[in-house]
Amino acid sequence: MSVEEQFDRLVRDADPGRLGVLGELGGVKQDLLEEIMSESKLDRVVEVPRQRLRVRGFAGVVAAAAVLVSVVPVSIVVRGQSEDRGVSPIATVDPGVVFSPVAMAAAQRNPRLLIDRSGWRVTELSGFTEELGMIRFRRGGRELEMNWYPASGYAGRYADRLQVNRPKSVRVDGWPGDLFEYSGSDFAVLTRPREDVFVEMRTDGDWSRKEFARVLADIVRVDARTWLAALPAEMVMPVGERAAKVLVDVPLPPGFDVVALEDIGVSDSYHFGVDVTSRVGCGWIAEWQRARASGDEAAVRRAADALRGSHGWRVLRDLDRAGDWAEVFWEYADEVAAGTVRTGYVGALGCR
């Protein structure tokens, strides 16, 4: 048996796959993964530059999650300590915390992976649908993004990643996967399909093989309640309360249903703002078209004024500092205010 095969077997045998023994065996996993990551046989490729375009990554599919109905303090559970880890950041949920059935169902459908090491925090979350979504963790100058997809897309994505280099077998809390190395500081892991879903992890920032191996060894799969409780408070704030803050200076189109925003569910501030303003913008464009077709000039002017005034909406000005969504919104809003509308607005703004 080759050294490579021995490592793979040891990783399979050593991985506990259970949170209860993570502290005791975490060191074994870490050492083995570091050996794998430092294996000199990894093929090398030229680093592929990557840019994140935060427009509307899941336009039209950001669907039903739900909200935290009531919150009480949670207690921290120490799962053990290892070198450079400290106290586990993962909390156990007090029985008094109540999540809506929709939120629980949505969380149960996604992989629910967390990094069980202090200092890591969730900075972005979007998608949160039955089939796909994204969660991004950050610690200092390092980020790790996890995207989950339906199992049906695994074969094509795996074939595409084979163009990077020859993968190495790894496990993420017992979940088999393949490690691809873009460069000495840029790594990706593609997990095998499980329960009709697979995950692609990708590093961003100042990484090394050793650090990535450590983080892989610290990734755990948790239950739905623990996963929801680990998210920043703003992401699980009741949707009605979040929407009220976003819409404070935003004129609403006729018939706009604020209650319908509940299906946006759990997401970070950026993607929540995108979803809310998308629906407002689409509503005003629909009203402009209706008024134009019926000859209601007063309503045409109201819709045009609302869209023209979107440059002053606080939510869009905030989003403009964080990504490209506001620029896309204003492009179509200005065209409608000037008297024209392209059919492409439906897809660009995620109109339903």
Stockholm file with secondary structure:
# STOCKHOLM 1.0

chainA/1-352         MSVEEQFDRLVRDADPGRLGVLGELGGVKQDLLEEIMSESKLDRVVEVPRQRLRVRGFAGVVAAAAVLVSVVPVSIVVRGQSEDRGVSPIATVDPGVVFSPVAMAAAQRNPRLLIDRSGWRVTELSGFTEELGMIRFRRGGRELEMNWYPASGYAGRYADRLQVNRPKSVRVDGWPGDLFEYSGSDFAVLTRPREDVFVEMRTDGDWSRKEFARVLADIVRVDARTWLAALPAEMVMPVGERAAKVLVDVPLPPGFDVVALEDIGVSDSYHFGVDVTSRVGCGWIAEWQRARASGDEAAVRRAADALRGSHGWRVLRDLDRAGDWAEVFWEYADEVAAGTVRTGYVGALGCR
#=GR chainA/1-352 SS CCHHHHHHHHHHHHCCCSGGGHHHHHHHHHHHHHHHHTCTTCCCCCCCCCCCCCSCTTTTTCCCCCCEEECCCCEECCCCCCTTTCSCCCEECCTTCEECHHHHHHHHHSCCEEECSTTCEEEEEECCSSSCEEEEEEETTEEEEEEEEEGGGHHHHHHHHTTTCCCEEEEETTEEEEEEEEETTEEEEEECCBTTEEEEEEEEESCCHHHHHHHHHHEEECCHHHHHHTSCGGGGSCHHHHHHHHTTTCCCCTTCCGGGGGGGCSCCHHHHHHHHHHHHHHHHHHHHHHHHHHTCHHHHHHHHHHHHGGGGCHHHHHHHHHCSHHHHHHHHHHHHHTTCCCTTHHHHTTCC
#=GC SS_cons         CCHHHHHHHHHHHHCCCSGGGHHHHHHHHHHHHHHHHTCTTCCCCCCCCCCCCCSCTTTTTCCCCCCEEECCCCEECCCCCCTTTCSCCCEECCTTCEECHHHHHHHHHSCCEEECSTTCEEEEEECCSSSCEEEEEEETTEEEEEEEEEGGGHHHHHHHHTTTCCCEEEEETTEEEEEEEEETTEEEEEECCBTTEEEEEEEEESCCHHHHHHHHHHEEECCHHHHHHTSCGGGGSCHHHHHHHHTTTCCCCTTCCGGGGGGGCSCCHHHHHHHHHHHHHHHHHHHHHHHHHHTCHHHHHHHHHHHHGGGGCHHHHHHHHHCSHHHHHHHHHHHHHTTCCCTTHHHHTTCC
//
